[in-house]
């Protein structure tokens, strides 16, 4: 009798093992804390965005979200780490668009922007801001372009660095307008903004966050934003599209993703949580206040955006002959 019972038990165990899949494990997801990778040091725009998002997602998922900083190679270190992570839903990446749509055009990368990841959704986007020193006699895009063509050796623009989103915004601007501007790269947006406020450079393509205080104090003058829609942080500043550069859209953005092969149940749980988070007005306001306007998109829409942005930035990089630092 005991042998028969043992045989029945063994048969049941084998049957259970035969039907176990990652999806069956995922049915109780999540049942432990989720690690969210950020590819930059604490205190930057990525950190500012993931904090309010994580708080909302924790309430929806019922588990803590632990932020893990892995800076290096402009987000490349975090990309490589995420691509190699176990696809169980407990390692996610709050990624910016640069490593997905720009970096592959500047050099060899260890990942495929689409095949190496499970894209869960676009979270927010931000254009660059064209700002000038108050002593510069420009109040419009047309005046910047006209002056640069009239005195091509005189005018320059600064950015946070070669190959970054603001450099690409500047080169895209030059391609669209024929402006003759020399690029002055800095090792970060902070030093670039300091030199603009000090009058060492006449203009700057900048992220929006640092412009808020500088503009309010009169230390810089905003000219236009490079996103298609006006920024919530600067409702009175026109877009490039509005001032005549129809269709001009240069935005960097953040999205949530995991390694390729996340089980369908995990993907469903996370995308449903993101959809609910995207409808949270308080979260929208918190993201908007960082200069990154909330814009929650589905996985399919996010993938299409990656494809379109990759084509656009590949063209800009080739035409402007942008080289990695």
C-alpha positions in Angstrom: 0.0 0.0 0.0 2.8 2.3 0.9 4.6 1.5 -2.4 1.4 2.2 -4.3 1.0 5.6 -2.5 4.6 6.5 -3.2 4.1 5.7 -6.9 1.0 7.8 -7.0 2.8 10.7 -5.3 5.8 10.4 -7.6 3.5 10.4 -10.7 1.7 13.5 -9.4 5.0 15.3 -8.8 6.2 14.5 -12.3 3.0 15.7 -13.8 3.3 19.0 -11.8 6.9 19.4 -12.9 5.9 18.8 -16.5 3.3 21.5 -16.5 5.4 24.1 -14.6 6.4 27.1 -16.8 7.6 30.6 -16.0 4.1 31.8 -16.7 2.7 29.6 -13.9 5.3 31.1 -11.5 4.3 34.6 -12.7 0.6 34.0 -11.7 1.4 35.2 -8.2 3.4 38.2 -9.4 4.6 40.2 -7.7 5.3 38.4 -4.4 8.6 40.2 -3.5 10.2 43.6 -4.0 10.9 44.8 -7.5 14.3 46.3 -8.4 14.1 49.3 -10.8 17.4 50.2 -12.5 18.3 53.8 -13.2 21.2 54.4 -15.6 22.5 57.6 -14.0 23.6 58.9 -10.6 21.0 60.0 -8.0 19.8 63.6 -8.3 19.3 63.8 -12.0 16.2 63.8 -14.2 15.8 60.0 -14.2 15.8 60.0 -10.4 13.3 62.8 -10.3 10.9 60.9 -12.5 11.2 57.4 -11.1 10.5 58.5 -7.5 6.9 59.6 -7.9 6.2 56.8 -10.4 7.6 54.2 -8.0 5.4 55.4 -5.2 2.2 55.1 -7.3 3.2 51.7 -8.7 4.0 50.3 -5.2 0.4 51.0 -4.1 -0.9 49.3 -7.3 1.4 46.3 -7.2 1.5 45.8 -3.5 5.3 45.5 -3.4 8.1 47.9 -2.8 10.1 49.2 -5.8 13.7 49.5 -4.9 15.7 52.0 -7.1 19.2 50.7 -8.1 21.6 53.1 -9.7 24.0 51.8 -12.3 25.5 54.8 -14.0 28.0 54.7 -16.8 28.3 55.0 -20.6 25.4 57.4 -20.8 23.0 54.6 -19.7 24.8 51.9 -21.5 25.9 50.0 -18.4 22.3 49.8 -17.2 21.1 48.7 -20.6 23.6 45.8 -20.7 22.7 44.8 -17.1 18.9 44.8 -17.9 19.3 42.8 -21.1 21.1 40.1 -19.2 18.8 40.0 -16.2 16.5 37.1 -15.4 13.2 37.7 -17.2 11.0 37.2 -14.1 9.7 40.8 -13.7 11.8 41.5 -10.6 14.4 43.6 -12.5 13.0 46.5 -14.5 14.7 49.6 -16.0 13.5 53.2 -16.0 15.2 54.0 -19.3 15.8 57.1 -21.2 15.5 57.2 -25.0 19.2 58.0 -25.7 20.6 54.4 -25.4 17.7 53.1 -27.4 17.5 55.5 -30.3 20.8 57.4 -30.4 23.6 55.3 -29.0 23.4 52.5 -31.7 24.1 55.1 -34.3 27.2 56.4 -32.5 29.0 53.1 -32.0 28.7 49.4 -31.3 26.4 48.5 -28.4 25.9 45.1 -26.6 22.1 45.0 -27.1 19.3 45.3 -29.6 17.0 48.2 -28.7 13.9 46.1 -29.5 14.9 42.4 -29.3 16.8 42.6 -26.1 14.0 44.0 -24.0 10.3 43.8 -23.1 9.0 47.4 -23.5 6.2 48.1 -21.1 5.4 51.7 -21.9 6.5 55.3 -22.5 6.1 57.4 -19.3 7.0 61.0 -20.1 8.8 63.2 -22.6 10.7 66.4 -22.7 12.0 68.7 -25.5 15.1 70.8 -25.3 14.8 74.5 -24.6 16.6 77.1 -26.8 17.7 79.8 -24.3 19.9 82.9 -24.7 21.7 85.2 -22.4 19.7 88.4 -21.7 22.4 90.5 -23.4 21.9 88.7 -26.7 19.4 90.7 -28.9 17.3 87.6 -29.9 13.7 87.2 -28.9 12.7 84.8 -31.6 13.9 81.8 -33.6 13.8 83.8 -36.8 16.2 86.4 -35.3 18.6 83.6 -34.2 18.7 82.1 -37.7 19.1 85.4 -39.5 21.9 86.5 -37.3 23.8 83.2 -37.7 23.6 83.5 -41.4 24.6 87.2 -41.4 27.6 86.6 -39.1 28.4 82.9 -39.3 31.7 83.2 -37.4 30.2 84.9 -34.4 27.4 82.7 -33.0 27.6 79.4 -31.1 25.4 77.3 -28.9 26.3 75.2 -25.9 25.0 71.7 -24.8 25.6 69.2 -22.1 27.9 67.1 -24.4 28.5 65.5 -27.8 25.8 63.1 -28.9 23.4 64.0 -26.2 19.8 64.9 -26.7 20.5 68.7 -26.7 23.3 68.4 -29.2 21.0 66.4 -31.5 18.3 69.1 -31.0 20.9 71.7 -32.0 22.0 69.8 -35.1 18.4 69.1 -36.0 17.7 72.8 -35.7 20.6 73.7 -37.9 19.5 71.1 -40.6 15.9 72.5 -40.5 16.8 76.2 -40.7 20.2 76.4 -42.3 21.4 78.3 -39.2 25.2 78.6 -39.0 26.0 77.9 -35.4 29.2 76.4 -33.8 28.6 73.7 -31.2 30.3 74.1 -27.9 30.1 70.9 -25.9 30.3 70.8 -22.1 30.8 68.0 -19.6 27.2 68.2 -18.4 24.3 70.6 -18.4 25.3 72.3 -15.1 28.6 73.8 -16.4 26.9 74.8 -19.7 24.1 76.7 -17.9 26.7 78.4 -15.6 28.6 79.7 -18.6 25.4 80.8 -20.3 24.3 82.8 -17.2 27.8 84.2 -17.0 27.7 85.3 -20.6 30.5 83.0 -21.8 28.3 81.6 -24.5 25.4 83.3 -26.2 22.8 80.5 -26.3 22.2 77.0 -25.1 20.0 74.0 -25.9 19.2 72.8 -22.4 17.0 70.4 -20.5 14.0 72.2 -19.1 14.6 71.7 -15.4 17.6 74.0 -15.0 15.9 76.7 -17.1 13.0 77.2 -14.6 14.9 79.1 -11.9 17.3 80.8 -14.3 14.4 82.2 -16.4 12.4 83.3 -13.4 15.4 85.2 -12.1 16.0 86.9 -15.5 19.4 85.2 -16.0 18.3 83.6 -19.3 15.7 84.2 -21.9 13.7 81.2 -23.3 13.2 81.3 -27.0 11.4 78.1 -28.0 11.0 74.5 -27.0 11.7 71.6 -29.3 8.8 69.3 -28.5 5.6 69.4 -30.6 3.5 70.5 -27.6 4.3 73.3 -25.2 5.9 72.3 -22.0 3.7 72.3 -18.9 6.6 74.0 -17.1 6.7 76.8 -19.7 3.2 77.3 -21.0 4.1 80.7 -22.5 7.1 79.6 -24.5 6.3 78.6 -28.1 7.3 75.4 -29.8 9.6 75.3 -32.9 6.6 74.0 -34.8 4.5 77.0 -33.8 7.1 79.5 -35.0 7.3 78.0 -38.5 9.3 74.8 -38.3 6.4 72.6 -39.1 6.7 69.1 -37.6 9.8 69.9 -35.7 10.0 67.4 -32.8 13.1 66.7 -30.8 12.2 65.0 -27.5 14.0 62.8 -25.1 11.8 60.5 -23.1 11.6 57.9 -20.4 10.0 54.5 -20.4 9.8 51.3 -18.3 11.1 48.1 -19.6 12.5 44.7 -18.6 14.6 42.0 -20.2 13.3 40.1 -23.2 11.0 37.2 -22.5 9.0 38.5 -19.6 6.1 36.1 -19.0 2.7 37.4 -20.4 1.1 37.4 -17.0 3.9 39.7 -15.7 3.6 42.0 -18.7 -0.2 42.2 -18.3 0.2 43.0 -14.6 2.7 45.7 -15.2 1.0 47.4 -18.2 -2.3 47.5 -16.3 -0.5 49.2 -13.4 1.1 51.7 -15.7 -2.3 52.4 -17.3 -3.8 53.2 -13.9 -0.8 55.2 -12.9 -1.1 57.3 -16.1 -4.6 58.3 -15.1 -3.4 59.6 -11.7 -3.6 63.4 -11.9 -1.3 63.9 -9.0 1.4 61.8 -10.6 1.0 63.7 -13.9 1.5 66.9 -12.1 4.6 65.6 -10.3 6.2 64.4 -13.5 5.3 67.7 -15.3 6.9 69.7 -12.6 10.3 67.9 -13.3 10.1 69.2 -16.9 9.2 65.8 -18.3 5.5 65.9 -19.5 3.5 62.8 -18.6 2.5 60.8 -21.7 1.8 57.2 -20.9 1.8 55.0 -24.0 1.2 51.3 -24.6 4.0 48.9 -25.4 3.0 48.9 -29.1 3.0 52.7 -29.3 6.4 52.7 -27.4 8.0 50.3 -29.9 6.7 52.4 -32.8 8.2 55.5 -31.2 11.6 53.8 -30.8 11.6 52.8 -34.4 10.6 56.3 -35.6 13.1 58.1 -33.4 15.9 55.7 -34.4 15.3 56.5 -38.1 15.2 60.3 -37.4 18.3 60.4 -35.1 20.3 58.1 -37.4 19.7 60.6 -40.3 20.6 63.6 -38.1 23.8 62.0 -36.8 24.8 61.0 -40.4 24.1 64.4 -41.9 25.8 66.3 -39.1 28.7 63.8 -38.9 28.3 63.5 -35.2 31.0 61.4 -33.6 30.9 59.8 -30.1 33.2 61.4 -27.5 
